[in-house]
Amino acid sequence: MTAPLDWLTPEDVAQYLDLPGDPAADDNLLTATAAVKAAVEGRRADLYDETGFHPGADVKGGAVMWAAIVYQTRNAPSGFAGYGDETALVDTLGARRSEVMRLLGWRRPVVF
């Protein structure tokens, strides 16, 4: 099974949001997609093999939803903090946090 190098693209997010126009021309869309892609790849190292990163449909779906939420937050009139760390990204999820995190397969940390 070979996955495309760009498993999450701005076109995926634009299609999910039904955005008109060229996704490559929207800086907020490019930034939101890149931030979520990097966060998922960094956290889900178990999805790498010798041929690359291979997310399942759930992971990709959760990432598309998350990137859409980040995009909408960045476009909100109040602005976006954009600190660039994972905590700021997760805080954008709001009420959909549990749904997106479940799809992504991120588990809550366990304290021993």
N, C-alpha and C positions, 0 to 999 in steps of 0.2 A: 504494500500500500504506500503510495507516494502522495504526500500532501504538497500543495503549492508553497513556494517560499513565502509568499505573502498570504498567510492564512486569514488575516483580518485586514481588510482594506477600507479606505474611505468610501468606496462604492458600496460595500456591504452595509455600512452605517447609513449612507444616504438613501439606499433602497429601503431599509427598515423604517426610516423616518419619512419616506416618500418626498424627499427634497428635490426641488427642480434645479436644473443647471448642472454645471460641471463640478463634481466633488473635488477635483484637483485644484480648483480655484478658490476653495473655501479654507482659509488658514485655520479657523477654529475647528473645522471638521478634521483636517490633517493632524492637528495637535491632539485633539481628543482621541483619535484612533491610535496614534503612535503611543500616547501615554498608557492607554489601556493594554495595548499589545505588549509593551515592555513589562508592565506589571504582571500580566498573566504568564508570560514566558519566564519571568524571574521567579515567580512563586511556584509554577508547575513544572519544575525540572524533570519530574517523572514522565513527562510526555515527550521528552527528547530521546532519539535513538541515533544511530550512526548516520542516518539520512536526513535528520532535521527534526523539527517540532511538529508533532502530529496530534492536534487537539481533536476530540470527538465532537459530535454535533451539539451536545449539551454545553461544552466549554465554549465553542464558537458562538452559540446562541447567547450565552451569558455575556460574553465579551462584546458582542454587537449591542446588546441592550445597555450594558455599562457605558460603552463609548457614546451611545445615543444620549444617555442621561448626562454625561460629562459635556457633550456638545451643547445640549439645551441649557445647561447651567452656565456655560461660558457665554452663551448668547443672551442670557437674562440681563435686563437693564441694570440690575444691581452689581453685575460683574462676577468675577470668579477669583477666589484667593490665589489659586494656581501655585501653591508652594512647591509642587513637584514631588512631594513624598507620597508614599502609599497611603498614609492616614488621610491626607487631604483628598485623595482620589476616592477612597472608600466613603468618606463623609458625604460625597455627592449623591450617594445611592438612596439616602433617606428611607422611605417606607419600603422600597424594593430591595433593600440590602439582603435580606434572608433569601429571597428568590434568586437573585443574581449570584450570590455566594454559593448557594446550593448547586446551581448550574455549572459554575466554575470549578466546583470540587474543592473549595477552600474550607478547611476544617478549622474550628476554633482551637486555639492552643490549649493543651492540657498541662496543668501544673502538677508536678509530682511531689 
